[in-house]
């Protein structure tokens, strides 16, 4: 069970940092949107539903509050609402879908060690990039050798470059 779970309620605009595993690689994906419903409070089976507009299409995701895949939850802003479930937002668009903002502090909740985990993922990504660059250099060197062998085999010399093409 996670400690220090943030107070998330309907009307909050949140940014959820979630670990995504694709094959053998791991990355952090950020999902930002409006909390339209919460279920179960802070209990172990507590969830919250986040809605965002993506290229004109409404996308809703339900996040388990105690999921080990959630690294960080940022509350960007709070809005004044008079309902606990904001399902009516689904039918609204444009200016009608705006909510009046409350002046509250910017709250950030992070799982302990989240920064270390993000740094570790960044280091792994940098190492993977270095390995890919080294493999690319090896492939280029191998292709250059094959080209040299082919040229020597056929007795042709490499075409000279004109001053214009330099």
C-alpha positions in Angstrom: 0.0 0.0 0.0 1.4 3.4 -1.0 1.8 6.1 1.6 0.9 9.8 1.2 -1.6 9.4 -1.5 -2.8 12.8 -2.9 -6.3 14.1 -2.4 -7.7 13.7 -5.9 -11.2 14.8 -6.5 -13.5 15.5 -9.5 -12.6 18.7 -11.2 -8.9 18.4 -10.7 -6.6 18.6 -13.7 -3.9 16.0 -13.2 -0.7 14.8 -14.9 -0.2 11.1 -14.3 3.3 9.7 -14.9 3.0 6.0 -15.7 5.6 3.3 -16.5 4.9 1.6 -19.8 6.7 -1.6 -20.8 7.1 -2.2 -24.5 9.0 -5.5 -25.2 12.1 -5.3 -23.1 12.2 -1.5 -22.9 10.6 0.7 -20.2 9.6 4.3 -20.5 7.4 6.8 -18.7 4.3 8.1 -20.3 2.5 11.2 -19.1 -1.3 11.4 -19.3 -2.8 14.8 -18.6 -6.5 15.4 -18.2 -9.5 16.2 -16.1 -10.6 13.9 -13.2 -14.2 13.2 -13.9 -14.8 10.6 -11.2 -13.2 8.8 -8.3 -14.2 5.5 -6.8 -13.2 3.9 -3.5 -11.5 6.9 -1.9 -7.9 6.2 -0.8 -8.6 2.5 -0.2 -6.6 -0.3 -1.9 -9.2 -0.6 -4.6 -9.6 3.1 -5.1 -9.5 4.4 -8.7 -9.9 7.7 -10.5 -11.0 8.4 -14.1 -9.2 11.0 -16.2 -10.6 12.4 -19.4 -8.7 14.3 -22.1 -9.3 15.4 -25.7 -6.9 13.9 -28.1 -7.1 15.2 -31.7 -10.8 16.0 -31.2 -11.7 12.6 -29.7 -12.5 12.2 -26.0 -10.2 9.6 -24.3 -10.9 8.4 -20.8 -8.6 6.2 -18.7 -9.2 4.6 -15.3 -6.1 4.5 -13.0 -5.8 2.4 -9.9 -4.7 4.7 -7.1 -2.2 2.2 -5.6 -0.8 0.8 -8.9 2.9 0.2 -8.8 3.1 1.5 -12.4 2.1 5.0 -11.4 5.2 6.9 -10.5 4.0 10.4 -10.0 0.7 12.3 -9.9 0.7 16.1 -10.3 -2.3 18.2 -9.6 -2.0 21.0 -12.0 -5.2 22.9 -11.1 -8.4 22.5 -9.1 -11.8 23.6 -10.4 -15.0 24.6 -8.6 -17.5 21.8 -9.1 -20.9 21.0 -7.6 -21.0 17.3 -8.6 -18.9 14.3 -7.5 -19.1 12.7 -11.0 -18.6 15.0 -14.0 -20.0 12.7 -16.7 -21.9 15.7 -18.2 -18.5 17.0 -19.5 -18.7 14.2 -22.2 -21.5 16.0 -24.0 -19.9 19.4 -23.8 -17.2 20.9 -26.1 -15.2 24.1 -26.5 -16.0 26.9 -24.1 -18.9 25.0 -22.6 -16.5 22.3 -21.2 -14.5 24.9 -19.2 -14.6 24.8 -15.4 -14.0 27.7 -13.1 -10.6 27.4 -11.5 -10.0 27.5 -7.7 -6.8 29.2 -6.4 -4.9 26.3 -4.7 -1.3 25.3 -4.5 0.3 23.1 -7.2 0.5 19.7 -5.5 2.9 17.0 -6.6 2.8 13.4 -5.3 5.7 11.1 -6.1 6.3 7.6 -5.0 9.5 7.3 -3.0 12.4 6.8 -5.2 10.5 8.0 -8.3 13.3 10.5 -9.2 15.9 7.7 -8.9 13.8 5.5 -11.2 13.4 8.2 -13.7 17.1 8.8 -13.7 17.8 5.1 -14.1 15.4 5.0 -17.1 17.2 8.0 -18.6 20.6 6.3 -18.1 19.4 3.1 -19.7 18.0 5.0 -22.7 21.4 6.8 -23.1 23.3 3.5 -22.9 21.0 2.0 -25.5 21.6 5.1 -27.8 25.4 4.7 -27.4 25.2 0.9 -28.2 23.0 1.7 -31.3 25.5 4.4 -32.4 28.4 1.9 -32.0 26.6 -0.8 -34.0 25.8 1.8 -36.7 29.6 2.7 -36.9 30.5 -1.0 -37.2 27.9 -1.5 -40.0 29.3 1.5 -41.8 32.8 0.3 -41.5 31.8 -3.2 -42.8 30.0 -1.6 -45.8 33.0 0.4 -46.6 35.2 -2.7 -46.5 32.8 -4.5 -48.8 32.7 -1.5 -51.2 36.6 -1.5 -51.2 36.7 -5.2 -52.0 34.1 -4.8 -54.7 36.0 -1.9 -56.3 39.3 -3.8 -56.1 37.7 -7.0 -57.5 36.3 -5.2 -60.5 39.3 -2.9 -61.1 37.3 0.3 -60.9 38.4 3.3 -59.0 36.0 5.4 -56.9 34.4 8.2 -58.8 36.1 11.5 -58.2 34.0 14.3 -56.8 33.6 17.6 -58.8 34.2 20.9 -57.1 30.5 21.7 -57.6 29.2 18.7 -55.7 31.5 19.3 -52.7 
